[in-house]
């Protein structure tokens, strides 16, 4: 049943030569959607040096489209081993690696995968020794892993104990338990957008004050977890995490964020394969691009919060402070977050002649400049970005088809030829970006967008994805 049987056998022979302790078998694997297939799998140990030398037990399932698709990888701990949840391993032993995410035949091989696995495990050991009492409590987790390797689905094993998420049609996961993450959770809860919100707290050590307070005051329908599987079947996944490393340059800061995303995006994408990814991390344009690349989601389902908050404020200032409510309906802040954002318009009233058109343009430009000056004095605090995130998730979950200025793939717009994300007016619905709203042609605006696209693209070229 393997489509490329000879290539697969050749790869397995190479593995057997290099790692003779591996054993091969054919078993039934049940996927998350309940479908089943008889697949080759091999189990064994890989040598890892982490102070001392360790033999880490693993199990790899070979898909029938191998070598053009990556294998499914698990740890296979014994009764006296505990799983250390980290960048590359979730609480149930599923292994996530950049090598898997970027799998491409013939460059990618099983030997290459195992070598990267060893390298990553030497940076962050995935297993630890349990005490006898802890080993007893480990039995339930090992039972789950055993059922996976015997072909029992994640879905089936949960159904025996009752699925806590059953009936949660509007489920949102917020990744990152910093100030912004907690602000998003509270804003979404206050707006009553979802009937379940999961806050993934990936921080080390004890719970921070914010997550502890959420626990203490029992915010309705909010669950706090460190386990990626808690995010399963989310309709929207909000990404708020930012690396707090000791980077020296701006590029180092962004690269640190990219490295952080490498250990997160594949996991949340795996558990919520139909979700819309909503990126609020900085810089939002670059991190939305990174999320798109690492998730392999269609461009419509990966968006950044972009200039949504600025646009809402811009329209409010035009309507309520400058009393230009007619202009506000078609007014947007677009482009790059920060100083390089620009006002723009999505339509223009038909005028009798060129003179009137020029006068209307000049009048509107004066009002826009005044509004942008007022906007400059408004900062973006965590709670205000949280409200913007709640606004966007509301439009997505309720399929409102409302226009928002969000970071979306700008290639093909305004003569931009590179894969960069910029804020542009988009219609949002359950599948993310439904369509991009056409902007009024303005050479100055187009020039600024092209300049932003060029600088962002140059920055992306220097990153290691």
Protein Blocks (a to p, Z undefined) as FASTA:
>chain_A
ZZblmlmmmmmmmmmmmmmmbccdddddddfkopacddddddddddddehiacddddddd
ddfkbckbccdddddddfkbccdddfkbcfkopacdfklmmgccfkbcfklmmmmmmmmm
mmmccbdcddfklmmmmmmmmmmmmmmmnopafklmmmmnopakgoilbccddehjbfkl
mmmmmmmmmnomafcdcdddfbghjddfklmmmmmnopghiacdfbfklmgoiabdcdfb
dcfbfbfbfklmmmmmmmmmmmmmmmmmmmmmmbccddfbdcfklmmmmmmmmnopafkl
gccfklmmmmmmmmmmmmmmnopmklmmmgccehjehjkbccddfbdcddfblmlmmmmm
mmmmmmmmmmmmmmmmpccdfklmmmmmmmmmmmmmnonopacdddddfehiahiabdcd
ddddddddfkopabdcdddddfklmmmmmmmmmmmmmmmmmpcZZ
